[in-house]
Amino acid sequence: MDEDRNIAIARKGRHIALVIAGTAVAWLVLSIFVGPALGLPGRYALLFDFIALAGFVYAGINTYQLWRMRQDSQR
């Protein structure tokens, strides 16, 4: 039982890391390279920012859930 919980915690931690890294890379690529290369207006840059913000909020919520999982496993 304890081993399953440790595996779930590790899996969730990897998932959070991939979400944060993927969101940051996608945001940089879209904002710096793709948007200007296609000549997109500034409102699309704001759209990319909001999408990135949503990804980071999602990662923050999952980080809180991971913290709670770790707290429960230490009892």
Order of alpha helices (4+ residues) and beta strands (2+ residues): alpha-alpha-alpha
